[in-house]
């Protein structure tokens, strides 16, 4: 796994704009080298802020949207179209305004879908969809994601992996149903740390003073069960994208910025 690198921006708006530009570059490079790109989206204010910034970015049309696969790191297990679902928010922020191939957009199942209220069956179905999309040369149960993005919660949670809960301890499955999450709604679907670590690059997004303690804990050697963000690492790169407020409690020795 890769050693975390940090990029600290002046404020959350600049962070979102810079992250969007960085993501466009990664997608274009992947499409140029392999023909397509595979990205895992995150929800929350920072994930949606990045998508909104991407929607208005001058370079957004450099992406061949029809050759982009989109996945989600987690989802609130709510009915399709519910405004609190990550995929609903992502569609409003960006997806509905770009010419994606619908067959390459992979939302997690909804609570009124074919699995009804059985979140564990829904999680198993998403794991099967990931496995089916994985190329044989990957030798993995998930595709080789080019970039997997994660928001960091004030409690250090990423995706819907919360400190000390069973999902963060999972070592075999790639997707799990989450029961009793400490923030609403309590029932969710989430990628696990093994699935997250399969990505080429993992980007962790944190902006605001309420994320400062979480960033400091996760980057200061905490264990992944107590601080799930500490266990989120990419195979070739782990990138923390922060604003100055979220970085305010970091030890200064962590500050050298990553190269672009």
Secondary structure by P-SEA (a helix, b strand, c coil): cccbbbbbcccaaaaaaaaaaaaaaaaaaaaaaccbbbbbbbbcaaaaaaaaaaaacccccccccccbbbbbcccccccccccccaaaaaaaaccccccccccccccccccccccccaaaaaaaaaaaaaaaacccccccccccccbbbbbbccccccccccccccccccccccbbbbccccccccccccccccccccccbbbbbbbcccaaaaaaaaaaccccccccccccccccbbbbbbcccccccccccccccccc
